[in-house]
Amino acid sequence: MKVRKAIIPAAGLGTRVLPASKSVPKEMLNIVDKPAIQYIVEEAVAAGIEDILIVTNRGKGAIEDHFDHSFELETQLKGNPSKEKLYEDIKACANLANICFVRQKETKGLAHAILCGKSFVGDEPFVVLYGDDVIISEDPVTAQLCRCYEKYGKGVVGVKEVPEELIRLYCTLGVSPIEGEERAMNCSKIIEKPTPEEILSLYAILGRVVMPPEVFGMIEKGLAATPEGKEFYFTDVMSELGAQDRLIAYDFDGKRYDMGNKLGIMKANCEVALDHPEIGEDFKTYLKELVKTF
């Protein structure tokens, strides 16, 4: 079945980028001239996703406002020849896709946030684009994973290799090659935040997965069995799929930026600015001069 729906969990508190995220949702922190979440939505749209659910929480109304019309602003820009492109860009934000919103009323982690989309997804496969992860690529990573899902009919997790000293911050995957495939691998097991003895490989899930609708029942079962005050990890659901031979790890082509991390935000702004059609060359000249002073 073709993947048409996406969930973007954007309910996190952004504690790693405080105080910037105290009153501004971390998903609205900019990369040059667009908020991070717009890059994520545009990736989904470029991959052919038709319906998008963004899971937010209290204090994140700015995300909804960003993807709505701003009639006063549009009126100011419309008809001004020097502002024509700005007008089109602003207007396009409200027409990117069919975007819906739901609030995660309790902070219970990623699995619970995804469960908030159960009625939205129904009985269709869906993609999850993590709200902290902006991935820049010519071929949208969401499209890469959706093609893999449609080929194999199994859940797909987007992965990259990470340095051994950092794997403990992510998860580790048990993978094995698939004959004739360069990027797709069978995934049999996932361990969240592994100890050195638990490391299965240096592949970690980074920001994009495609799941069958059956995972909602698995999440409900896992949450019900989890003691109060403990988090049930979504990786446990995906690991269960792997144990059933229903999961593919896909080594995607793209550059990922962690927008929940101060250094990731700076890297994203710097590298995207270098390719920006308006400021790229001037910014490159500025950087060349700047590094001479250090």
C-alpha positions in Angstrom: 0.0 0.0 0.0 1.3 3.5 -0.9 2.3 5.6 2.1 0.2 8.7 2.2 0.2 9.8 5.8 2.8 11.2 8.2 3.1 12.0 11.9 5.5 14.6 13.1 6.0 14.4 16.9 6.7 18.0 18.1 5.7 17.9 21.7 9.1 17.8 23.4 10.1 20.4 25.9 13.4 21.3 24.2 15.5 21.2 27.4 18.7 20.7 25.5 18.4 24.2 23.8 17.2 26.2 26.8 16.7 29.1 27.3 16.0 29.6 23.6 13.1 27.1 23.8 11.5 28.6 27.0 8.9 30.6 25.0 9.7 29.6 21.4 9.1 26.0 20.4 12.4 24.4 19.5 10.8 23.2 16.2 10.4 26.9 15.3 14.1 27.7 15.7 15.3 28.8 12.3 17.7 27.5 9.8 18.7 30.6 8.0 15.2 31.9 7.0 12.8 29.0 7.7 11.9 27.3 10.9 13.2 23.7 11.3 9.8 22.1 11.2 9.1 23.7 7.8 12.1 21.7 6.3 10.5 18.6 7.8 7.1 19.2 6.3 8.5 20.1 2.9 10.5 16.8 2.9 7.3 14.9 3.5 5.4 16.8 0.8 8.2 16.3 -1.7 8.0 12.5 -1.0 4.3 12.5 -1.9 2.8 12.6 1.6 -0.8 14.0 1.4 -1.9 14.2 5.0 0.3 15.3 7.9 -0.4 15.2 11.7 1.8 17.4 13.9 1.7 16.3 17.6 2.2 19.3 19.8 1.6 20.3 23.4 0.7 23.4 25.5 2.7 26.5 24.5 3.3 25.4 20.8 0.6 27.4 19.1 3.3 29.2 17.0 3.7 26.0 15.0 0.0 26.0 14.1 0.1 29.7 13.2 3.1 29.2 11.0 1.2 26.8 8.7 -1.9 29.0 8.6 -2.6 32.1 6.5 -1.5 35.4 7.9 -3.9 37.7 6.1 -2.5 41.0 7.5 1.0 40.1 6.5 -0.1 38.8 3.1 -2.0 42.0 2.5 1.1 44.1 3.3 3.2 42.1 0.9 0.8 41.5 -2.0 1.1 43.9 -4.9 4.6 45.1 -3.9 7.0 44.1 -6.7 10.0 44.0 -4.4 8.2 41.6 -2.0 6.6 39.3 -4.6 8.7 36.3 -3.7 8.2 36.8 0.0 4.5 37.0 -0.6 4.5 33.7 -2.5 6.7 32.0 0.2 4.4 33.1 3.0 1.2 32.1 1.2 2.7 28.7 0.3 3.2 27.8 4.0 -0.6 27.5 4.4 -0.9 25.3 1.3 1.9 22.8 1.7 -0.3 19.8 2.5 -3.4 18.9 4.6 -1.9 19.6 8.0 -3.7 18.7 11.2 -2.7 19.1 14.8 -3.3 17.3 18.0 -2.0 17.9 21.5 -0.2 15.3 23.6 -1.7 16.2 26.9 0.9 14.2 28.9 4.6 14.1 28.4 5.0 10.3 28.1 7.6 10.0 25.3 7.8 9.3 21.6 5.6 6.1 21.7 2.8 7.9 23.4 3.1 10.9 21.0 2.8 8.5 18.0 -0.2 6.8 19.6 -2.0 10.2 19.5 -2.2 9.7 15.7 -4.0 6.4 15.8 -7.4 7.7 14.6 -5.6 10.0 12.0 -3.7 7.1 10.5 -6.5 4.4 10.6 -5.5 1.2 8.9 -2.8 2.7 6.6 1.0 2.6 6.8 2.5 5.9 7.9 5.8 7.7 8.1 7.2 9.3 11.3 9.4 12.3 10.9 11.1 13.1 14.2 10.6 16.8 15.0 14.2 17.2 16.2 15.8 15.9 12.9 16.2 18.0 9.8 17.7 15.9 6.9 18.9 17.7 3.8 19.0 15.5 0.6 18.2 15.8 -3.1 16.1 12.7 -2.9 13.9 13.1 0.2 14.7 10.6 2.8 11.0 10.0 3.4 10.7 9.0 -0.3 13.7 6.7 0.0 12.1 4.9 3.0 8.6 4.8 1.4 10.0 3.1 -1.7 11.6 0.5 0.5 8.4 -0.1 2.4 6.4 -0.5 -0.8 9.0 -2.9 -2.1 9.2 -5.2 0.9 5.9 -4.6 2.8 7.8 -4.4 6.1 8.5 -1.6 8.5 11.5 0.6 7.6 13.8 2.5 9.9 16.2 5.2 8.4 19.7 4.6 9.8 23.3 5.9 9.6 26.5 4.7 11.2 27.5 6.9 14.2 30.8 7.0 16.1 31.3 4.3 18.7 31.6 6.8 21.5 28.2 8.3 20.6 26.2 5.1 20.0 25.2 5.0 23.7 23.2 8.2 23.1 21.1 6.6 20.4 20.2 3.0 19.8 22.0 0.0 18.3 20.7 -2.3 15.6 21.2 -6.0 14.8 21.4 -6.0 11.0 22.2 -8.5 8.2 22.6 -7.9 4.5 19.9 -8.5 1.9 21.3 -10.0 -1.3 21.3 -7.5 -4.1 20.7 -4.5 -1.9 23.3 -1.8 -1.2 21.4 0.2 1.4 18.6 -2.0 2.7 19.3 -4.6 5.5 17.3 -6.9 7.6 16.9 -5.7 11.2 16.3 -8.3 13.8 16.8 -6.3 17.1 17.1 -2.8 18.5 18.5 -1.8 21.9 17.9 1.7 23.2 20.9 3.6 24.7 23.1 0.5 24.8 26.0 -0.2 27.2 29.3 -1.0 25.6 28.6 -4.7 26.0 25.2 -4.4 24.3 26.3 -2.8 21.1 25.1 -4.8 18.1 26.4 -2.5 15.3 27.1 1.2 14.9 23.9 1.7 12.9 21.4 3.9 14.7 17.9 5.2 13.8 18.1 8.9 12.9 14.8 10.6 12.5 12.7 8.8 9.9 10.7 5.5 10.1 7.8 4.0 8.1 5.5 1.8 10.1 2.5 -0.5 9.5 -0.7 0.4 11.4 -0.4 -2.6 13.6 2.2 -0.8 15.7 -0.6 1.2 17.5 -1.9 -2.0 19.2 1.7 -2.8 20.1 2.2 0.6 21.7 -1.1 0.4 23.6 0.0 -3.0 25.0 3.5 -1.7 25.9 2.2 1.4 27.6 -0.3 -0.6 29.7 2.4 -2.9 30.9 4.8 0.0 31.8 5.0 1.1 35.5 3.9 4.6 36.3 6.8 7.0 36.0 8.7 4.8 33.5 9.0 5.5 29.7 8.0 2.9 27.2 10.3 3.3 24.2 9.1 3.2 20.7 12.3 1.3 19.8 10.8 -1.6 21.8 7.9 -1.8 19.3 10.2 -1.6 16.3 12.5 -4.3 17.9 9.4 -6.5 18.2 8.8 -6.1 14.5 12.4 -7.0 13.9 12.0 -10.2 15.9 9.1 -11.1 13.7 11.2 -10.5 10.5 9.0 -7.5 9.7 11.7 -4.7 9.8 14.2 -3.3 7.3 17.0 -0.9 8.2 17.7 1.5 5.4 21.0 3.4 5.2 19.6 6.6 3.8 21.3 9.2 1.6 21.2 12.6 3.3 22.8 15.0 5.8 21.1 14.9 9.2 21.1 17.8 11.7 20.0 17.4 15.3 17.9 20.5 16.0 17.5 19.6 19.6 21.2 20.2 20.1 23.0 23.5 20.2 25.9 22.4 18.0 23.5 20.7 15.6 21.6 24.0 15.2 24.8 25.9 14.4 26.0 23.3 11.9 22.6 23.4 10.2 22.6 27.2 9.9 26.2 27.3 8.7 26.0 24.6 6.1 22.6 25.6 4.7 23.7 29.2 4.6 26.6 28.2 2.4 24.2 26.9 -0.2 21.6 29.6 0.1 21.0 31.4 -3.2 20.8 34.8 -1.6 23.6 34.8 0.9 25.7 31.8 0.1 28.6 33.5 -1.6 28.8 36.5 0.8 28.6 34.1 3.8 31.4 32.0 2.3 33.6 35.1 2.0 32.7 36.1 5.6 33.7 32.7 6.9 37.0 32.7 5.1 37.9 36.0 6.7 36.6 35.0 10.1 38.7 31.8 10.4 41.8 33.8 9.8 41.2 35.6 13.1 41.2 32.3 15.2 
